[in-house]
């Protein structure tokens, strides 16, 4: 029966806990009859006032609504368990975590105690060694030792394959510190069946070997320097970690620390042992690397257990920083199973060969002791058949050797055709392995050939002896037959040795393949890491180049804006210059018109007219000078300007000559008489093509017409 907790019955629970602790301490009461008590044996000495009310309420609600919490709030429940289960809730929470409440086997417990177990002597011997300093177990024939014996005896009867294994008593002892023996028996039964403990405690302890293999692989991957140091010192993992897995740290660390780890083990299983074990090695790596084997053993036994006297929170936090890949652990389990299967097959084969060898030796000894006996010619025929078989095996060995040499040649050709360094290295390693196997095969073949030669010599001597067998007496014939039998025994022994060498050769080949595969895997991991680093570098470089591209685009946009502004400014200046030149040209045209009108009408006399003409010429020269200055300001000297106006004067001579030729030319049409043509276009070097610039025509009338055509 499990007590249901709620907010209202917390005081009642406190009284129940106190009452149950008193009944637990009573030497007169039986632990088996304590009913539904779920508290610790040491609860009487604990101070309930130290427990905060909110913690009681929270765990009370969890226990009261267990199924709903387990299904919907599993992650939050795990976090709470990792922080530690309150002492007075451990009994009921442990039962709920492993679903050990109301088990049918609980009803069989009293019947099991009435039976006799073959493991009782072993259990009695180890009872005194279980928690020898704990108050509940240290007294001989005390209540603690009695209930511990009962639980261990009952389980040895339920599971006869496992029986009793040393170390399991520490787990049962911890359970008995928290709950009565019936509940402890049910919880221990669940742990053995569903938490892999049964496989750990089997006589073969195959599961413990698997845990050591997995844990050693984690050390090799995550703590390579410490792994190399352990290998150099021949410091095997089982020398310090086997007790961690068998007793869940109960024999290696203080009880408060181990109990906190056991809380998490009840919730998450053996994963916490791997995590905490690797976290402990990480925290002590620097010290362990400096020690030899004996020093490391002393460090594990004396230094590490006292590092966590202040509490396990630090190591638990470090444990969940450890990388634990469940898929990889499954893969390691398959690898370990394969390795053990092969080792078992090889052991069976070696055992068979040893058995045959022993039988042959016994037969030889029997023949030597037996003396002369009667034999028929069947033994001779048997010897001949065995000799034929030996020669056939020799031929098969030679064929196998030839095939191996052909494979070596083929691999050498393939190696020469592959320029890649990785492939070359891999093929070289494979070639080394093949050559090792070839050397072993050659050695074995030589020994077999020598044995065959020895057998042939013995056979020839046997034929020589048997040639006059019927002429000899019966004693001599009997001796010869005995020698024939001895020869057959030797032949079979040689065959057994050949098979043994073949097995060794196969073992060497497997080891070579394993080494090659390990090297290939290591190279693949290195290539993967290099590729990842390269991808990261290229990604970073791509980001930098993207930033640079954005900056270049921004600068290009600024330069284009500035260029457009400068072009607009140049065009504005060009328009201003064109307007100024047009005004000056208009002024020149007006002056020339005034000069021409004065000359035609004869308003001035000859002297005044000449002076007036000279003044006009001076003004014209000044204006032309100003035009030249404007042109000089707009372009570089010695280079044609692209934004100025080039004025082409189409007069053939000076100003007066141009006027005179215009007056004297009677053939000119009236509309063109006395007119001047001014052409304006951008100066593009020496070219005056119409398509390189635009032409500006200015027509100035000679008479009183004031209009100007552009």
Secondary structure, 3 states (H helix, E strand, C coil): CCCCCCCCCHHHHHHHHHHHHHHHHCCCCCHHHCCCCCCCCCCCCCCHHHCCHHHHHHHHHHHHCHHHHHHHCHHHHHHHHHHCCCHHHHHHHHHHHCCCCCCHHHHHHHHHHCCCCCCHHHHHHHHCCCCCCCCCCCCCCCHHHHHHHHHHHHHHHHCCCCCCCCCHHHHHHHHHHHCCHHHHHHHHHHHHHHCCHHHHHCCCCHHHHHHHHHHHHHHHHHCHHHHHHHHHCCCCCHHHHHHHHHHCCCCCCCHHHHHHHHHHHHHHCCHHHHHHHHHHHHHCHHHHHCCCHHHHHHHHHHHHHHHHCCCCHHHHHHHCCCCCCHHHHHHHHHHHHHHHHHHHHHHHHHHHHHHHHHHHHHHHHHHHHHCCCCCCHHHHHHHHHHHHHHHHHHHHHHHHHHHHHHHHHHHHHHHHHCCCHHHHHHHHHHHHHHHHHHHHHHHHHHHHHHHHHHHHHHHHHHHHHHHCCCCCCHHHHHHHHHHHHHHHHHHHHHHHHHHHHHHHHHHHHHHHHHHHHHHHHHHHHHHHHHHHHHHHHHHHHHHHHHHHHHHHHHHHHHHHHHHHHHHHHHHHHHHHHHHHHHHHHHHHHHHHHHHHHHHHHCCCCHHHHHHHHHHHHHHHHHHHHHHHHHHHHHCCCCCCCCCCCEEEECCCCCHHHHHHHHHHCCCCCCCCCCCCEEEEECCECCECCHHHCCCEEEEECCCCCCCEEC
